Amino acid sequence: MGLKKPHLFCVLAIASVAALLPIPVGAAPTVTTVTTGLDSPRGIAFFDGRLVVGEAGHGGSDCFAIPGAPPGFSICIGGTSQISWVNRSNGTHTPLVSGLFSIMAGPEALGVSGLSASDDRLLVQIGFTPREAPPNITLAQTQAGHLISVNPNGTWTSIAPVGTIDFDYTTRFPQPVFGGPVIQGTQEHDANPYGVLATGDGALVADAGSNTLDSVDEDGHVKILIHDLFRADPPTFPSDAVPTCVVRGEKGLLVGELSGRLLKVHGTSFTPIVLKDSAGKSLLTHVTGCTTDRRGNVYFVNMFGPDPVFTQTGPTSSYFMGNVVKYNPESGEGSVLVSGLRFPNMDTVGPDGNLYVTVGSVCGTTPAADGECAGLTGSVVKITLPHAEND
């Protein structure tokens, strides 16, 4: 249901004119806040010349219990997810589309996730699947798991029920037994379409629940391109692959996963790529976002740090400090671009040649007094990148 079982639900300023000037190659990147007060921001893109952010929201008042949950624990659904314009000059944000599906259990929500802009429309992937929601909650049945197309005036249409199709696909596989032996080839009956990439003839969608990369054509037909049945042995977090983002680099299509795996896609097959630093340590820990710049560099967002889950708690825990990794597919070299970002999620390169990243992605519109979101709201930061003046 979430990002990922055991549910992450339960596991868990302003740009200036000077920033538009080219940054000398080799200069250390700077991080500045663009906007704050967002409600669980995830996807980010530039659409119709402006910055847009997807906010997963905070659920709603339609609540239900799930089998095996602790007493008093419930999942709540509502239309609190939205897509917002962000004014980079003054940091204000206003809704482009509101009233979208959001589901909340514990501290984290699912709603609008990946965004990808084409020439005249914004592709938006809504997370979750209606197969895991009560049939009488209309919002879940009509919006959860849908890939939608949004126009600059805020009107939108549904393209495909990706979350439904992917969930049904997973039912052909035996489910793993949690707490039991690791059996490769098992797959949770689940779907949570998360990352999206607009293409010339439709879209590609990375589903964090079904562990698939999907192709969606203009008529809404969904085709499973690849299925990563990786299971961690010994078990760790997450227990399986959890693809979260897809990007097209100069060397082909890449898929990033919450498990820290990076896949190079060859049509309907893939090859894992291992990215390590100069000390031989893996650079990718828990990938949730990826994008590319005009020079062919790919930027991966690690939402969480490399420390084991639960070894540290609180807002200063290194586990809750993510980073951005820069990867050059041509040379095969990678390095940490920026570290110390709390709950970063997705990224995009702007028309100014700089990188924009959503942070505080499990945090709400006002700072929490304590916990992992203490003093933090959902926000967007800008990271300066070296770029030529005519980029």
ABEGO torsion letter per residue (X at the ends): XBOBOBBAAAAXXEBBAAAABBBBBGBBBBBBBABBGBBGBBBBBBBGGBBBBBBAEAEBABBBBBBGBBBGBBBBBBBABBBBBBBAAAGBBBBABBGBBBBBBEABBBBBBBBBBBAABBBBBBBEBAAABBAABAAAAAABGBBBBBBAAGBBBBABBAAAAAAAAAAABBBBBBGBBBBBGBBBBBBBBABBBBBAAEBBBBBAAAGBBBBBBAAGBBBBABBBABBBOBBBOBABAGBABBBBBAAEBBBBBAAGBBBBBBEABBBBBBBBBAAGBBABABBABBBBBAAGBBBBBBABBABBBGABBEAABAAABBBBBBBBAAAGBBBBABBGBBGBABBBBBAAGBBBBBBGAABBABBBABEAABGBBBBBBBBBBBBBAAX
